[in-house]
Amino acid sequence: MGKMYIEERAVNLAHYIIESKDTVRGAAKKFGISKSTVHKDVSERLQKINPVLASSVRKILDENKAERHIRGGIATKLKYSHQRENNVG
């Protein structure tokens, strides 16, 4: 299973993130692995296996990171609007 499996997983993760534009957290959930493992696969391991693919994934992850504060704000807004709806009445 070893090294070949890990390399294959890194490539599969990269393709998934590029196609879906999903976050590290989303990819981790989809593949049933930790965020740390996703990060290590697409940052370190993929760089050695396929630098071009690694660069493509890096662009997506950088976009996600730049938008993170927006997503967090939206999630917080939704959370409190739902609490308000449940408390009224």
VONUDREN-586823 format. One record per residue: x, y, z of N, C-alpha, C, CB in turn; residue in three letters; residue number from 1. Coordinates in nm, 2 decimals. Glycine has a CB too. Example, Ala and Ser with C-alpha at 12.3 -4.5 7.8 and 13.67 -1.06 7.14 Angstrom:
1.32/-0.57/0.78/1.23/-0.45/0.78/1.32/-0.33/0.78/1.13/-0.45/0.90/Ala/1;
1.28/-0.22/0.71/1.37/-0.11/0.71/1.29/0.00/0.79/1.41/-0.06/0.57/Ser/2;
END
This chain:
0.09/-0.12/0.00/0.00/0.00/0.00/0.09/0.12/0.00/-0.10/0.00/0.12/Met/1;
0.17/0.14/0.09/0.28/0.24/0.11/0.28/0.37/0.02/0.40/0.18/0.10/Gly/2;
0.40/0.38/-0.03/0.44/0.51/-0.10/0.35/0.53/-0.22/0.58/0.50/-0.14/Lys/3;
0.32/0.43/-0.30/0.24/0.45/-0.42/0.10/0.50/-0.39/0.23/0.31/-0.50/Met/4;
0.05/0.44/-0.28/-0.09/0.49/-0.24/-0.09/0.63/-0.20/-0.14/0.40/-0.12/Tyr/5;
0.01/0.68/-0.13/0.02/0.81/-0.08/0.04/0.91/-0.20/0.14/0.83/0.02/Ile/6;
0.12/0.87/-0.30/0.14/0.96/-0.41/0.01/0.97/-0.49/0.25/0.90/-0.50/Glu/7;
-0.06/0.85/-0.51/-0.18/0.85/-0.58/-0.29/0.94/-0.51/-0.24/0.71/-0.60/Glu/8;
-0.29/0.93/-0.38/-0.39/1.01/-0.30/-0.36/1.16/-0.32/-0.38/0.97/-0.15/Arg/9;
-0.23/1.20/-0.32/-0.19/1.34/-0.34/-0.24/1.39/-0.47/-0.04/1.35/-0.32/Ala/10;
-0.22/1.31/-0.58/-0.27/1.35/-0.71/-0.42/1.36/-0.71/-0.22/1.25/-0.82/Val/11;
-0.49/1.26/-0.66/-0.64/1.26/-0.65/-0.69/1.38/-0.58/-0.69/1.13/-0.59/Asn/12;
-0.63/1.41/-0.47/-0.67/1.53/-0.39/-0.65/1.66/-0.47/-0.58/1.54/-0.26/Leu/13;
-0.54/1.66/-0.54/-0.51/1.78/-0.63/-0.62/1.80/-0.73/-0.37/1.77/-0.69/Ala/14;
-0.65/1.69/-0.80/-0.75/1.70/-0.91/-0.89/1.74/-0.85/-0.76/1.56/-0.98/His/15;
-0.92/1.68/-0.73/-1.05/1.71/-0.67/-1.05/1.86/-0.63/-1.06/1.62/-0.54/Tyr/16;
-0.95/1.91/-0.57/-0.95/2.05/-0.53/-0.96/2.14/-0.65/-0.82/2.08/-0.44/Ile/17;
-0.89/2.11/-0.76/-0.89/2.20/-0.88/-1.03/2.19/-0.94/-0.78/2.15/-0.98/Ile/18;
-1.09/2.08/-0.95/-1.22/2.06/-1.02/-1.33/2.12/-0.94/-1.25/1.92/-1.05/Glu/19;
-1.32/2.10/-0.81/-1.44/2.15/-0.72/-1.41/2.28/-0.66/-1.46/2.05/-0.61/Ser/20;
-1.29/2.33/-0.66/-1.25/2.45/-0.59/-1.28/2.45/-0.44/-1.32/2.58/-0.65/Lys/21;
-1.28/2.32/-0.39/-1.31/2.30/-0.25/-1.19/2.34/-0.16/-1.34/2.15/-0.23/Asp/22;
-1.22/2.36/-0.03/-1.12/2.40/0.06/-1.05/2.28/0.11/-1.19/2.47/0.18/Thr/23;
-0.94/2.30/0.19/-0.86/2.19/0.25/-0.96/2.11/0.34/-0.74/2.24/0.33/Val/24;
-1.04/2.18/0.42/-1.13/2.12/0.51/-1.23/2.03/0.44/-1.20/2.23/0.60/Arg/25;
-1.29/2.09/0.33/-1.38/2.01/0.25/-1.32/1.89/0.19/-1.44/2.10/0.14/Gly/26;
-1.20/1.90/0.13/-1.13/1.79/0.07/-1.10/1.68/0.18/-1.00/1.83/0.01/Ala/27;
-1.06/1.73/0.30/-1.03/1.63/0.41/-1.16/1.55/0.44/-0.98/1.71/0.53/Ala/28;
-1.27/1.62/0.45/-1.40/1.55/0.48/-1.43/1.45/0.37/-1.51/1.66/0.50/Lys/29;
-1.42/1.49/0.25/-1.46/1.41/0.13/-1.37/1.28/0.13/-1.44/1.49/0.00/Lys/30;
-1.24/1.30/0.15/-1.15/1.18/0.14/-1.13/1.11/0.28/-1.01/1.23/0.10/Phe/31;
-1.19/1.16/0.38/-1.19/1.09/0.51/-1.05/1.09/0.58/-1.23/0.95/0.50/Gly/32;
-0.98/1.20/0.56/-0.84/1.22/0.62/-0.84/1.35/0.69/-0.73/1.21/0.51/Ile/33;
-0.73/1.38/0.76/-0.72/1.50/0.83/-0.68/1.62/0.74/-0.62/1.49/0.95/Ser/34;
-0.71/1.74/0.79/-0.66/1.86/0.72/-0.51/1.87/0.70/-0.71/1.99/0.79/Lys/35;
-0.44/1.82/0.81/-0.30/1.82/0.80/-0.25/1.73/0.69/-0.24/1.77/0.94/Ser/36;
-0.31/1.62/0.67/-0.27/1.52/0.57/-0.29/1.58/0.43/-0.34/1.39/0.58/Thr/37;
-0.41/1.65/0.41/-0.44/1.71/0.29/-0.33/1.82/0.26/-0.58/1.78/0.29/Val/38;
-0.30/1.90/0.36/-0.20/2.00/0.34/-0.07/1.94/0.30/-0.19/2.08/0.47/His/39;
-0.03/1.84/0.37/0.10/1.78/0.34/0.11/1.72/0.20/0.14/1.67/0.45/Lys/40;
0.00/1.65/0.17/-0.01/1.59/0.04/0.00/1.69/-0.08/-0.14/1.51/0.02/Asp/41;
-0.08/1.80/-0.07/-0.09/1.89/-0.18/0.02/2.00/-0.18/-0.22/1.96/-0.19/Val/42;
0.09/2.01/-0.07/0.20/2.11/-0.06/0.33/2.05/-0.08/0.19/2.19/0.08/Ser/43;
0.37/1.96/0.01/0.50/1.90/0.01/0.51/1.78/-0.09/0.54/1.85/0.15/Glu/44;
0.43/1.68/-0.07/0.44/1.56/-0.15/0.42/1.58/-0.30/0.34/1.45/-0.10/Arg/45;
0.31/1.66/-0.33/0.28/1.68/-0.47/0.38/1.77/-0.54/0.14/1.76/-0.48/Leu/46;
0.45/1.85/-0.47/0.56/1.93/-0.53/0.67/1.84/-0.59/0.62/2.03/-0.42/Gln/47;
0.69/1.73/-0.52/0.80/1.63/-0.57/0.75/1.55/-0.68/0.84/1.55/-0.45/Lys/48;
0.62/1.52/-0.68/0.56/1.42/-0.77/0.52/1.50/-0.90/0.43/1.36/-0.72/Ile/49;
0.46/1.61/-0.89/0.41/1.68/-1.01/0.41/1.83/-0.98/0.27/1.63/-1.05/Asn/50;
0.51/1.91/-1.00/0.52/2.05/-0.96/0.42/2.14/-1.03/0.66/2.10/-0.99/Pro/51;
0.38/2.10/-1.16/0.28/2.18/-1.23/0.15/2.17/-1.16/0.28/2.14/-1.38/Val/52;
0.11/2.05/-1.13/-0.02/2.02/-1.06/-0.02/2.09/-0.92/-0.04/1.87/-1.05/Leu/53;
0.10/2.08/-0.85/0.11/2.15/-0.72/0.09/2.30/-0.73/0.25/2.12/-0.66/Ala/54;
0.14/2.36/-0.84/0.12/2.50/-0.86/-0.03/2.54/-0.88/0.20/2.55/-0.98/Ser/55;
-0.10/2.45/-0.96/-0.24/2.48/-0.98/-0.32/2.47/-0.86/-0.29/2.37/-1.09/Ser/56;
-0.29/2.37/-0.77/-0.36/2.35/-0.64/-0.33/2.47/-0.56/-0.32/2.22/-0.57/Val/57;
-0.21/2.52/-0.55/-0.17/2.63/-0.47/-0.25/2.75/-0.50/-0.02/2.66/-0.49/Arg/58;
-0.28/2.78/-0.63/-0.36/2.89/-0.67/-0.50/2.89/-0.61/-0.37/2.90/-0.82/Lys/59;
-0.56/2.77/-0.62/-0.69/2.75/-0.56/-0.69/2.77/-0.41/-0.75/2.61/-0.59/Ile/60;
-0.59/2.71/-0.34/-0.58/2.72/-0.20/-0.56/2.87/-0.15/-0.47/2.63/-0.14/Leu/61;
-0.48/2.94/-0.23/-0.45/3.08/-0.20/-0.58/3.16/-0.22/-0.34/3.14/-0.29/Asp/62;
-0.66/3.13/-0.32/-0.79/3.20/-0.34/-0.88/3.17/-0.22/-0.86/3.16/-0.47/Glu/63;
-0.89/3.04/-0.18/-0.97/3.01/-0.07/-0.93/3.08/0.06/-0.97/2.86/-0.05/Asn/64;
-0.80/3.09/0.08/-0.75/3.15/0.20/-0.78/3.30/0.20/-0.59/3.14/0.21/Lys/65;
-0.77/3.36/0.08/-0.81/3.51/0.07/-0.95/3.53/0.09/-0.77/3.56/-0.07/Ala/66;
-1.04/3.43/0.06/-1.18/3.45/0.08/-1.23/3.40/0.21/-1.26/3.38/-0.03/Glu/67;
-1.14/3.34/0.29/-1.18/3.28/0.42/-1.26/3.37/0.51/-1.06/3.23/0.49/Arg/68;
-1.21/3.50/0.52/-1.28/3.59/0.61/-1.42/3.62/0.57/-1.20/3.72/0.63/His/69;
-1.44/3.62/0.44/-1.58/3.64/0.39/-1.67/3.53/0.42/-1.57/3.67/0.23/Ile/70;
-1.62/3.41/0.40/-1.70/3.29/0.43/-1.73/3.28/0.58/-1.63/3.16/0.38/Arg/71;
-1.63/3.31/0.66/-1.65/3.31/0.80/-1.76/3.41/0.85/-1.52/3.34/0.88/Gly/72;
-1.76/3.53/0.79/-1.86/3.63/0.82/-2.00/3.59/0.78/-1.82/3.76/0.75/Gly/73;
-2.01/3.53/0.66/-2.14/3.48/0.62/-2.19/3.37/0.71/-2.13/3.43/0.47/Ile/74;
-2.10/3.28/0.75/-2.15/3.17/0.84/-2.19/3.23/0.97/-2.03/3.07/0.86/Ala/75;
-2.12/3.32/1.02/-2.16/3.39/1.15/-2.29/3.46/1.14/-2.05/3.48/1.20/Thr/76;
-2.31/3.53/1.03/-2.44/3.60/1.01/-2.55/3.50/1.00/-2.43/3.68/0.88/Lys/77;
-2.54/3.39/0.93/-2.64/3.29/0.92/-2.67/3.23/1.06/-2.60/3.18/0.82/Leu/78;
-2.57/3.20/1.13/-2.58/3.14/1.26/-2.67/3.22/1.35/-2.45/3.12/1.33/Lys/79;
-2.64/3.35/1.36/-2.72/3.44/1.45/-2.85/3.47/1.39/-2.64/3.57/1.47/Tyr/80;
-2.87/3.47/1.26/-3.01/3.50/1.21/-3.10/3.38/1.24/-3.00/3.53/1.05/Ser/81;
-3.04/3.26/1.24/-3.12/3.14/1.27/-3.15/3.14/1.42/-3.04/3.01/1.23/His/82;
-3.06/3.18/1.50/-3.09/3.19/1.65/-3.20/3.29/1.67/-2.96/3.22/1.72/Gln/83;
-3.19/3.40/1.60/-3.29/3.51/1.62/-3.43/3.45/1.58/-3.26/3.63/1.54/Arg/84;
-3.44/3.38/1.47/-3.57/3.33/1.42/-3.62/3.23/1.52/-3.55/3.26/1.28/Glu/85;
-3.54/3.15/1.58/-3.58/3.04/1.68/-3.63/3.11/1.81/-3.47/2.94/1.70/Asn/86;
-3.57/3.22/1.85/-3.61/3.28/1.97/-3.73/3.37/1.96/-3.49/3.37/2.02/Asn/87;
-3.77/3.41/1.84/-3.89/3.49/1.82/-4.01/3.40/1.82/-3.88/3.58/1.70/Val/88;
-4.11/3.43/1.90/-4.23/3.35/1.89/-4.25/3.26/2.00/-4.23/3.27/1.77/Gly/89;
END
